[in-house]
Structure formats: C-alpha cells, structure tokens
Amino acid sequence: MAPVSVFSSPFLLGFEELERLLDRATKTSGDGYPPYNIERVARSDAAPETLRIILAVAGFSEDELDITVEENQLVIRGRQADDGERSYLHRGIAARQFQRAFVLADGIEVEGAELTNGLLSINLVRHEPERVIQKIEIKGSDS
C-alpha cells in the first residue's frame, strides 16, 4: 500500500517538489554537530528580511570550511587535517569533519558569510515576491 501524503489533495497542484524538499530536510538533520542558531533580523524600510545562521566552528580556519548552494540546499562542510606531528597525552578536541545542510525556500539567497571568534555567520536574504494578478481570457467554442 502506497503512503498517503498531505500533498496528495486534488486542491494542491504542483506541490510534489515541496514534499521532496521536506523529505530531504529530514534526512539532513544529522548528529547535531556543529551546534547552530538561526536568527531573524527584522525588516527595515531599506532592507528586506534577513535570516542569519550561526554555527559554532571553533578550531576551523576559513580554508577548512566550504559553503555551497546545491539545488536550493545550503551545505556547509568542515574538514580539518589531522596533524600527525603532535603527540597527545589526552585528546579531547578532535579534528572532526562535518556537513550541515539547510533547505532554502524559493526567493532566499545567500548574501555572505563571515568567520569571527569561532562563529561562522551566514546571512540569507528573503526577497519579497512580486504580487501578480493575471486575467485569463475565456475563449468560447463558438468563435
């Protein structure tokens, strides 16, 4: 028996992609590393609404971090090379790789990223969609 979806309603036309996005978002939730915050920066007269993702990436340098947008998905990867020259008595801070992904809605664009004091901030801008009203002409079969 096939699973029934909320999006299978005959009144929701063309939302199949949204169902795939939700499925992809649940699969990318990961293990919780690195921890992150998501802030909403209020809209002003001069600027649209901004979202800010802040990841705690202590120990990573700029060249060990990679930020890409792949098919409406923001992907942050961190790769640290293990320093083989050091000899540890105790190693509590691991050279750990990670990948964290966020699904972006249409109209959200990455504005930039900044690494300060071990916190990676990624600014996202949500542009207001243009309101369009379209009049559809009805053609009769008599004409």
VMD Tcl script that builds the backbone (N, CA, C; Angstrom):
set m [mol new atoms 429]
animate dup $m
set s [atomselect $m all]
$s set {name element resname resid chain x y z} {
  {N N MET 1 A 0.840 -1.177 0.000}
  {CA C MET 1 A 0.000 0.000 0.000}
  {C C MET 1 A 0.888 1.245 0.000}
  {N N ALA 2 A 0.613 2.185 -0.882}
  {CA C ALA 2 A 1.415 3.404 -1.005}
  {C C ALA 2 A 1.085 4.354 0.131}
  {N N PRO 3 A 2.101 5.071 0.657}
  {CA C PRO 3 A 1.840 6.029 1.734}
  {C C PRO 3 A 1.007 7.205 1.230}
  {N N VAL 4 A 0.070 7.648 2.059}
  {CA C VAL 4 A -0.777 8.782 1.710}
  {C C VAL 4 A -0.086 10.042 2.192}
  {N N SER 5 A -0.024 11.033 1.331}
  {CA C SER 5 A 0.660 12.276 1.645}
  {C C SER 5 A -0.342 13.403 1.830}
  {N N VAL 6 A 0.040 14.373 2.644}
  {CA C VAL 6 A -0.769 15.585 2.809}
  {C C VAL 6 A -0.886 16.304 1.467}
  {N N PHE 7 A 0.142 16.167 0.640}
  {CA C PHE 7 A 0.196 16.877 -0.628}
  {C C PHE 7 A -0.539 16.149 -1.744}
  {N N SER 8 A -1.239 15.044 -1.429}
  {CA C SER 8 A -1.959 14.305 -2.457}
  {C C SER 8 A -3.370 14.858 -2.675}
  {N N SER 9 A -3.716 15.935 -1.979}
  {CA C SER 9 A -5.022 16.558 -2.139}
  {C C SER 9 A -5.165 17.092 -3.564}
  {N N PRO 10 A -6.351 16.949 -4.170}
  {CA C PRO 10 A -6.536 17.480 -5.534}
  {C C PRO 10 A -6.511 19.009 -5.592}
  {N N PHE 11 A -6.560 19.682 -4.432}
  {CA C PHE 11 A -6.524 21.138 -4.405}
  {C C PHE 11 A -5.104 21.688 -4.315}
  {N N LEU 12 A -4.122 20.830 -4.097}
  {CA C LEU 12 A -2.721 21.245 -4.008}
  {C C LEU 12 A -2.003 20.760 -5.261}
  {N N LEU 13 A -2.025 21.563 -6.286}
  {CA C LEU 13 A -1.444 21.188 -7.567}
  {C C LEU 13 A -0.017 21.688 -7.668}
  {N N GLY 14 A 0.909 20.811 -8.024}
  {CA C GLY 14 A 2.299 21.193 -8.241}
  {C C GLY 14 A 3.145 21.257 -6.985}
  {N N PHE 15 A 2.695 20.682 -5.873}
  {CA C PHE 15 A 3.448 20.722 -4.619}
  {C C PHE 15 A 4.288 19.471 -4.393}
  {N N GLU 16 A 4.458 18.652 -5.425}
  {CA C GLU 16 A 5.253 17.436 -5.286}
  {C C GLU 16 A 6.694 17.766 -4.897}
  {N N GLU 17 A 7.223 18.852 -5.431}
  {CA C GLU 17 A 8.591 19.263 -5.112}
  {C C GLU 17 A 8.727 19.634 -3.644}
  {N N LEU 18 A 7.699 20.238 -3.066}
  {CA C LEU 18 A 7.725 20.595 -1.651}
  {C C LEU 18 A 7.809 19.335 -0.788}
  {N N GLU 19 A 7.097 18.303 -1.182}
  {CA C GLU 19 A 7.170 17.041 -0.445}
  {C C GLU 19 A 8.579 16.457 -0.506}
  {N N ARG 20 A 9.218 16.537 -1.666}
  {CA C ARG 20 A 10.599 16.054 -1.798}
  {C C ARG 20 A 11.551 16.886 -0.945}
  {N N LEU 21 A 11.334 18.206 -0.879}
  {CA C LEU 21 A 12.173 19.073 -0.046}
  {C C LEU 21 A 12.039 18.716 1.433}
  {N N LEU 22 A 10.828 18.468 1.886}
  {CA C LEU 22 A 10.625 18.083 3.285}
  {C C LEU 22 A 11.305 16.755 3.590}
  {N N ASP 23 A 11.236 15.831 2.663}
  {CA C ASP 23 A 11.898 14.543 2.846}
  {C C ASP 23 A 13.409 14.730 2.929}
  {N N ARG 24 A 13.954 15.583 2.047}
  {CA C ARG 24 A 15.394 15.845 2.054}
  {C C ARG 24 A 15.827 16.554 3.336}
  {N N ALA 25 A 14.993 17.461 3.842}
  {CA C ALA 25 A 15.331 18.187 5.070}
  {C C ALA 25 A 15.393 17.257 6.267}
  {N N THR 26 A 14.500 16.292 6.345}
  {CA C THR 26 A 14.527 15.374 7.483}
  {C C THR 26 A 15.734 14.444 7.416}
  {N N LYS 27 A 16.208 14.150 6.225}
  {CA C LYS 27 A 17.368 13.269 6.090}
  {C C LYS 27 A 18.675 13.983 6.392}
  {N N THR 28 A 18.718 15.308 6.299}
  {CA C THR 28 A 19.956 16.051 6.511}
  {C C THR 28 A 20.079 16.589 7.930}
  {N N SER 29 A 19.194 16.159 8.844}
  {CA C SER 29 A 19.226 16.711 10.203}
  {C C SER 29 A 20.527 16.374 10.926}
  {N N GLY 30 A 21.142 15.227 10.631}
  {CA C GLY 30 A 22.476 14.914 11.124}
  {C C GLY 30 A 22.542 14.631 12.609}
  {N N ASP 31 A 23.761 14.754 13.156}
  {CA C ASP 31 A 24.024 14.357 14.535}
  {C C ASP 31 A 24.064 15.529 15.515}
  {N N GLY 32 A 23.813 16.730 15.065}
  {CA C GLY 32 A 23.822 17.878 15.963}
  {C C GLY 32 A 25.147 18.610 16.055}
  {N N TYR 33 A 26.144 18.171 15.285}
  {CA C TYR 33 A 27.444 18.852 15.291}
  {C C TYR 33 A 27.663 19.492 13.939}
  {N N PRO 34 A 28.081 20.690 13.890}
  {CA C PRO 34 A 28.291 21.633 14.981}
  {C C PRO 34 A 26.963 22.264 15.414}
  {N N PRO 35 A 26.894 22.737 16.660}
  {CA C PRO 35 A 25.675 23.408 17.099}
  {C C PRO 35 A 25.491 24.713 16.333}
  {N N TYR 36 A 24.229 25.129 16.200}
  {CA C TYR 36 A 23.944 26.337 15.414}
  {C C TYR 36 A 22.733 27.066 15.979}
  {N N ASN 37 A 22.634 28.338 15.617}
  {CA C ASN 37 A 21.469 29.185 15.892}
  {C C ASN 37 A 20.965 29.716 14.560}
  {N N ILE 38 A 19.676 30.018 14.514}
  {CA C ILE 38 A 19.110 30.719 13.361}
  {C C ILE 38 A 18.399 31.946 13.908}
  {N N GLU 39 A 18.826 33.118 13.439}
  {CA C GLU 39 A 18.252 34.395 13.885}
  {C C GLU 39 A 17.444 35.022 12.768}
  {N N ARG 40 A 16.407 35.739 13.150}
  {CA C ARG 40 A 15.654 36.533 12.189}
  {C C ARG 40 A 15.978 37.996 12.461}
  {N N VAL 41 A 16.492 38.686 11.475}
  {CA C VAL 41 A 16.802 40.109 11.593}
  {C C VAL 41 A 15.623 40.864 10.997}
  {N N ALA 42 A 15.033 41.725 11.780}
  {CA C ALA 42 A 13.814 42.418 11.367}
  {C C ALA 42 A 14.012 43.221 10.091}
  {N N ARG 43 A 12.978 43.257 9.327}
  {CA C ARG 43 A 12.943 44.033 8.083}
  {C C ARG 43 A 12.908 45.517 8.416}
  {N N SER 44 A 13.596 46.298 7.596}
  {CA C SER 44 A 13.539 47.753 7.748}
  {C C SER 44 A 13.039 48.333 6.438}
  {N N ASP 45 A 12.882 49.664 6.414}
  {CA C ASP 45 A 12.412 50.312 5.187}
  {C C ASP 45 A 13.396 50.112 4.035}
  {N N ALA 46 A 14.684 50.076 4.359}
  {CA C ALA 46 A 15.709 49.997 3.323}
  {C C ALA 46 A 16.140 48.564 3.006}
  {N N ALA 47 A 15.866 47.612 3.899}
  {CA C ALA 47 A 16.391 46.256 3.708}
  {C C ALA 47 A 15.284 45.213 3.879}
  {N N PRO 48 A 15.341 44.160 3.072}
  {CA C PRO 48 A 14.359 43.083 3.228}
  {C C PRO 48 A 14.672 42.246 4.468}
  {N N GLU 49 A 13.786 41.318 4.784}
  {CA C GLU 49 A 14.002 40.432 5.930}
  {C C GLU 49 A 15.271 39.609 5.716}
  {N N THR 50 A 16.053 39.476 6.770}
  {CA C THR 50 A 17.302 38.723 6.719}
  {C C THR 50 A 17.274 37.621 7.762}
  {N N LEU 51 A 17.771 36.448 7.384}
  {CA C LEU 51 A 17.968 35.354 8.316}
  {C C LEU 51 A 19.463 35.166 8.476}
  {N N ARG 52 A 19.891 34.768 9.670}
  {CA C ARG 52 A 21.312 34.555 9.922}
  {C C ARG 52 A 21.490 33.197 10.594}
  {N N ILE 53 A 22.284 32.346 9.958}
  {CA C ILE 53 A 22.638 31.055 10.543}
  {C C ILE 53 A 24.015 31.221 11.159}
  {N N ILE 54 A 24.158 30.849 12.439}
  {CA C ILE 54 A 25.435 30.963 13.133}
  {C C ILE 54 A 25.830 29.571 13.608}
  {N N LEU 55 A 26.985 29.097 13.125}
  {CA C LEU 55 A 27.494 27.783 13.509}
  {C C LEU 55 A 28.724 27.950 14.381}
  {N N ALA 56 A 28.820 27.143 15.441}
  {CA C ALA 56 A 29.993 27.147 16.317}
  {C C ALA 56 A 31.036 26.221 15.704}
  {N N VAL 57 A 32.059 26.809 15.089}
  {CA C VAL 57 A 33.086 26.034 14.375}
  {C C VAL 57 A 34.474 26.345 14.937}
  {N N ALA 58 A 34.580 26.356 16.256}
  {CA C ALA 58 A 35.865 26.652 16.903}
  {C C ALA 58 A 36.921 25.671 16.415}
  {N N GLY 59 A 38.103 26.196 16.106}
  {CA C GLY 59 A 39.215 25.370 15.644}
  {C C GLY 59 A 39.310 25.258 14.141}
  {N N PHE 60 A 38.287 25.715 13.413}
  {CA C PHE 60 A 38.322 25.682 11.951}
  {C C PHE 60 A 38.780 27.036 11.414}
  {N N SER 61 A 39.607 26.998 10.402}
  {CA C SER 61 A 40.006 28.232 9.723}
  {C C SER 61 A 39.133 28.398 8.473}
  {N N GLU 62 A 39.223 29.556 7.849}
  {CA C GLU 62 A 38.415 29.843 6.669}
  {C C GLU 62 A 38.659 28.833 5.548}
  {N N ASP 63 A 39.911 28.422 5.353}
  {CA C ASP 63 A 40.209 27.489 4.259}
  {C C ASP 63 A 39.805 26.052 4.573}
  {N N GLU 64 A 39.383 25.759 5.788}
  {CA C GLU 64 A 38.908 24.423 6.151}
  {C C GLU 64 A 37.374 24.331 6.101}
  {N N LEU 65 A 36.725 25.437 5.752}
  {CA C LEU 65 A 35.273 25.495 5.653}
  {C C LEU 65 A 34.868 25.732 4.206}
  {N N ASP 66 A 33.754 25.124 3.814}
  {CA C ASP 66 A 33.250 25.258 2.450}
  {C C ASP 66 A 31.746 25.463 2.516}
  {N N ILE 67 A 31.253 26.511 1.845}
  {CA C ILE 67 A 29.823 26.812 1.831}
  {C C ILE 67 A 29.369 26.799 0.379}
  {N N THR 68 A 28.361 25.984 0.072}
  {CA C THR 68 A 27.824 25.917 -1.291}
  {C C THR 68 A 26.302 25.914 -1.236}
  {N N VAL 69 A 25.691 26.297 -2.350}
  {CA C VAL 69 A 24.249 26.161 -2.527}
  {C C VAL 69 A 24.062 25.177 -3.673}
  {N N GLU 70 A 23.410 24.053 -3.359}
  {CA C GLU 70 A 23.188 22.990 -4.323}
  {C C GLU 70 A 21.699 22.698 -4.389}
  {N N GLU 71 A 21.053 23.078 -5.491}
  {CA C GLU 71 A 19.629 22.808 -5.703}
  {C C GLU 71 A 18.771 23.248 -4.510}
  {N N ASN 72 A 18.805 24.513 -4.191}
  {CA C ASN 72 A 18.048 25.115 -3.079}
  {C C ASN 72 A 18.420 24.543 -1.717}
  {N N GLN 73 A 19.623 24.023 -1.599}
  {CA C GLN 73 A 20.085 23.492 -0.320}
  {C C GLN 73 A 21.424 24.139 0.009}
  {N N LEU 74 A 21.477 24.813 1.168}
  {CA C LEU 74 A 22.713 25.413 1.657}
  {C C LEU 74 A 23.489 24.319 2.384}
  {N N VAL 75 A 24.720 24.062 1.933}
  {CA C VAL 75 A 25.531 22.996 2.515}
  {C C VAL 75 A 26.815 23.607 3.059}
  {N N ILE 76 A 27.089 23.369 4.353}
  {CA C ILE 76 A 28.317 23.839 4.996}
  {C C ILE 76 A 29.124 22.607 5.362}
  {N N ARG 77 A 30.377 22.577 4.903}
  {CA C ARG 77 A 31.261 21.446 5.191}
  {C C ARG 77 A 32.510 21.954 5.890}
  {N N GLY 78 A 32.968 21.173 6.840}
  {CA C GLY 78 A 34.211 21.485 7.531}
  {C C GLY 78 A 35.118 20.272 7.495}
  {N N ARG 79 A 36.386 20.501 7.112}
  {CA C ARG 79 A 37.369 19.423 7.049}
  {C C ARG 79 A 38.661 19.907 7.677}
  {N N GLN 80 A 39.076 19.231 8.728}
  {CA C GLN 80 A 40.346 19.561 9.375}
  {C C GLN 80 A 41.319 18.421 9.121}
  {N N ALA 81 A 42.522 18.784 8.761}
  {CA C ALA 81 A 43.562 17.774 8.574}
  {C C ALA 81 A 44.119 17.387 9.937}
  {N N ASP 82 A 44.313 16.109 10.147}
  {CA C ASP 82 A 44.879 15.624 11.395}
  {C C ASP 82 A 46.381 15.888 11.389}
  {N N ASP 83 A 46.874 16.588 12.393}
  {CA C ASP 83 A 48.291 16.929 12.493}
  {C C ASP 83 A 49.051 15.728 13.067}
  {N N GLY 84 A 49.761 15.022 12.206}
  {CA C GLY 84 A 50.486 13.822 12.619}
  {C C GLY 84 A 51.756 14.101 13.384}
  {N N GLU 85 A 52.193 15.361 13.431}
  {CA C GLU 85 A 53.438 15.705 14.119}
  {C C GLU 85 A 53.267 15.837 15.625}
  {N N ARG 86 A 52.041 15.991 16.094}
  {CA C ARG 86 A 51.797 16.195 17.523}
  {C C ARG 86 A 51.572 14.863 18.219}
  {N N SER 87 A 52.054 14.792 19.456}
  {CA C SER 87 A 51.842 13.614 20.286}
  {C C SER 87 A 50.991 14.046 21.478}
  {N N TYR 88 A 49.783 13.461 21.605}
  {CA C TYR 88 A 48.830 13.873 22.635}
  {C C TYR 88 A 48.872 12.929 23.834}
  {N N LEU 89 A 48.824 13.482 25.032}
  {CA C LEU 89 A 48.597 12.698 26.239}
  {C C LEU 89 A 47.100 12.483 26.432}
  {N N HIS 90 A 46.334 13.501 26.074}
  {CA C HIS 90 A 44.875 13.415 26.074}
  {C C HIS 90 A 44.371 14.227 24.897}
  {N N ARG 91 A 43.441 13.677 24.168}
  {CA C ARG 91 A 42.894 14.409 23.029}
  {C C ARG 91 A 41.388 14.524 23.181}
  {N N GLY 92 A 40.951 15.681 23.640}
  {CA C GLY 92 A 39.529 15.942 23.836}
  {C C GLY 92 A 38.929 16.783 22.726}
  {N N ILE 93 A 39.782 17.442 21.950}
  {CA C ILE 93 A 39.323 18.249 20.822}
  {C C ILE 93 A 39.718 17.506 19.550}
  {N N ALA 94 A 38.751 16.862 18.949}
  {CA C ALA 94 A 39.046 16.034 17.776}
  {C C ALA 94 A 39.102 16.878 16.509}
  {N N ALA 95 A 39.943 16.465 15.583}
  {CA C ALA 95 A 39.939 17.052 14.235}
  {C C ALA 95 A 38.798 16.349 13.508}
  {N N ARG 96 A 37.653 16.959 13.518}
  {CA C ARG 96 A 36.420 16.311 13.092}
  {C C ARG 96 A 35.870 16.952 11.830}
  {N N GLN 97 A 35.397 16.132 10.915}
  {CA C GLN 97 A 34.740 16.638 9.718}
  {C C GLN 97 A 33.249 16.752 9.999}
  {N N PHE 98 A 32.586 17.665 9.281}
  {CA C PHE 98 A 31.139 17.767 9.428}
  {C C PHE 98 A 30.524 18.248 8.128}
  {N N GLN 99 A 29.241 18.002 8.023}
  {CA C GLN 99 A 28.435 18.566 6.940}
  {C C GLN 99 A 27.082 18.911 7.531}
  {N N ARG 100 A 26.660 20.140 7.343}
  {CA C ARG 100 A 25.368 20.610 7.839}
  {C C ARG 100 A 24.632 21.200 6.637}
  {N N ALA 101 A 23.367 20.826 6.460}
  {CA C ALA 101 A 22.606 21.291 5.297}
  {C C ALA 101 A 21.290 21.912 5.738}
  {N N PHE 102 A 20.874 22.955 5.020}
  {CA C PHE 102 A 19.613 23.640 5.259}
  {C C PHE 102 A 18.908 23.786 3.915}
  {N N VAL 103 A 17.644 23.419 3.839}
  {CA C VAL 103 A 16.866 23.578 2.614}
  {C C VAL 103 A 16.364 25.014 2.567}
  {N N LEU 104 A 16.596 25.687 1.434}
  {CA C LEU 104 A 16.204 27.087 1.259}
  {C C LEU 104 A 14.940 27.180 0.415}
  {N N ALA 105 A 14.027 28.018 0.841}
  {CA C ALA 105 A 12.809 28.259 0.062}
  {C C ALA 105 A 13.150 29.106 -1.159}
  {N N ASP 106 A 12.286 29.059 -2.142}
  {CA C ASP 106 A 12.464 29.922 -3.308}
  {C C ASP 106 A 12.448 31.376 -2.852}
  {N N GLY 107 A 13.316 32.175 -3.406}
  {CA C GLY 107 A 13.392 33.587 -3.053}
  {C C GLY 107 A 14.397 33.898 -1.961}
  {N N ILE 108 A 14.987 32.881 -1.337}
  {CA C ILE 108 A 16.012 33.127 -0.321}
  {C C ILE 108 A 17.378 32.980 -0.968}
  {N N GLU 109 A 18.204 33.990 -0.787}
  {CA C GLU 109 A 19.544 33.996 -1.366}
  {C C GLU 109 A 20.586 34.174 -0.275}
  {N N VAL 110 A 21.748 33.553 -0.486}
  {CA C VAL 110 A 22.857 33.715 0.450}
  {C C VAL 110 A 23.528 35.046 0.125}
  {N N GLU 111 A 23.590 35.920 1.134}
  {CA C GLU 111 A 24.168 37.248 0.939}
  {C C GLU 111 A 25.666 37.260 1.227}
  {N N GLY 112 A 26.114 36.418 2.169}
  {CA C GLY 112 A 27.530 36.395 2.507}
  {C C GLY 112 A 27.768 35.593 3.775}
  {N N ALA 113 A 29.051 35.394 4.086}
  {CA C ALA 113 A 29.432 34.637 5.277}
  {C C ALA 113 A 30.650 35.289 5.910}
  {N N GLU 114 A 30.757 35.109 7.236}
  {CA C GLU 114 A 31.861 35.702 7.989}
  {C C GLU 114 A 32.246 34.766 9.129}
  {N N LEU 115 A 33.552 34.600 9.346}
  {CA C LEU 115 A 34.059 33.776 10.439}
  {C C LEU 115 A 34.731 34.690 11.454}
  {N N THR 116 A 34.162 34.757 12.677}
  {CA C THR 116 A 34.687 35.606 13.731}
  {C C THR 116 A 34.622 34.865 15.060}
  {N N ASN 117 A 35.774 34.785 15.750}
  {CA C ASN 117 A 35.856 34.178 17.082}
  {C C ASN 117 A 35.243 32.777 17.138}
  {N N GLY 118 A 35.470 31.974 16.106}
  {CA C GLY 118 A 34.977 30.604 16.096}
  {C C GLY 118 A 33.518 30.454 15.730}
  {N N LEU 119 A 32.860 31.550 15.336}
  {CA C LEU 119 A 31.467 31.501 14.914}
  {C C LEU 119 A 31.371 31.849 13.430}
  {N N LEU 120 A 30.770 30.944 12.662}
  {CA C LEU 120 A 30.544 31.167 11.235}
  {C C LEU 120 A 29.136 31.702 11.059}
  {N N SER 121 A 29.017 32.935 10.569}
  {CA C SER 121 A 27.714 33.570 10.336}
  {C C SER 121 A 27.434 33.586 8.847}
  {N N ILE 122 A 26.270 33.096 8.467}
  {CA C ILE 122 A 25.847 33.089 7.069}
  {C C ILE 122 A 24.562 33.895 6.986}
  {N N ASN 123 A 24.578 34.968 6.193}
  {CA C ASN 123 A 23.418 35.839 6.059}
  {C C ASN 123 A 22.608 35.442 4.836}
  {N N LEU 124 A 21.294 35.302 5.050}
  {CA C LEU 124 A 20.360 34.953 3.986}
  {C C LEU 124 A 19.347 36.078 3.858}
  {N N VAL 125 A 18.992 36.413 2.624}
  {CA C VAL 125 A 18.030 37.479 2.376}
  {C C VAL 125 A 16.790 36.868 1.741}
  {N N ARG 126 A 15.640 37.242 2.286}
  {CA C ARG 126 A 14.368 36.800 1.714}
  {C C ARG 126 A 13.761 37.983 0.956}
  {N N HIS 127 A 13.824 37.912 -0.355}
  {CA C HIS 127 A 13.250 38.975 -1.176}
  {C C HIS 127 A 11.736 38.803 -1.232}
  {N N GLU 128 A 11.051 39.916 -1.151}
  {CA C GLU 128 A 9.595 39.904 -1.195}
  {C C GLU 128 A 9.144 39.528 -2.607}
  {N N PRO 129 A 8.302 38.494 -2.742}
  {CA C PRO 129 A 7.858 38.117 -4.082}
  {C C PRO 129 A 6.959 39.191 -4.677}
  {N N GLU 130 A 7.049 39.316 -5.970}
  {CA C GLU 130 A 6.241 40.293 -6.676}
  {C C GLU 130 A 4.808 39.783 -6.748}
  {N N ARG 131 A 3.859 40.620 -6.369}
  {CA C ARG 131 A 2.444 40.243 -6.399}
  {C C ARG 131 A 1.930 40.431 -7.821}
  {N N VAL 132 A 1.457 39.355 -8.414}
  {CA C VAL 132 A 0.985 39.397 -9.797}
  {C C VAL 132 A -0.451 38.917 -9.846}
  {N N ILE 133 A -1.291 39.696 -10.476}
  {CA C ILE 133 A -2.664 39.286 -10.743}
  {C C ILE 133 A -2.779 39.160 -12.247}
  {N N GLN 134 A -3.205 37.997 -12.679}
  {CA C GLN 134 A -3.262 37.730 -14.110}
  {C C GLN 134 A -4.710 37.455 -14.501}
  {N N LYS 135 A -5.192 38.155 -15.494}
  {CA C LYS 135 A -6.549 37.955 -16.017}
  {C C LYS 135 A -6.461 36.924 -17.127}
  {N N ILE 136 A -7.283 35.881 -17.028}
  {CA C ILE 136 A -7.294 34.809 -18.016}
  {C C ILE 136 A -8.495 34.998 -18.939}
  {N N GLU 137 A -8.225 35.070 -20.208}
  {CA C GLU 137 A -9.282 35.229 -21.207}
  {C C GLU 137 A -9.960 33.882 -21.434}
  {N N ILE 138 A -11.274 33.915 -21.485}
  {CA C ILE 138 A -12.043 32.702 -21.734}
  {C C ILE 138 A -12.446 32.705 -23.195}
  {N N LYS 139 A -12.081 31.656 -23.899}
  {CA C LYS 139 A -12.438 31.532 -25.319}
  {C C LYS 139 A -13.612 30.582 -25.430}
  {N N GLY 140 A -14.588 30.976 -26.172}
  {CA C GLY 140 A -15.757 30.122 -26.390}
  {C C GLY 140 A -15.527 29.207 -27.570}
  {N N SER 141 A -16.265 28.117 -27.606}
  {CA C SER 141 A -16.132 27.171 -28.731}
  {C C SER 141 A -16.877 27.676 -29.953}
  {N N ASP 142 A -17.708 28.739 -29.808}
  {CA C ASP 142 A -18.457 29.289 -30.932}
  {C C ASP 142 A -17.635 30.243 -31.786}
  {N N SER 143 A -16.514 30.728 -31.281}
  {CA C SER 143 A -15.771 31.752 -32.025}
  {C C SER 143 A -14.728 31.194 -32.913}
}
mol reanalyze $m
mol bondsrecalc $m
mol representation Tube
mol addrep $m
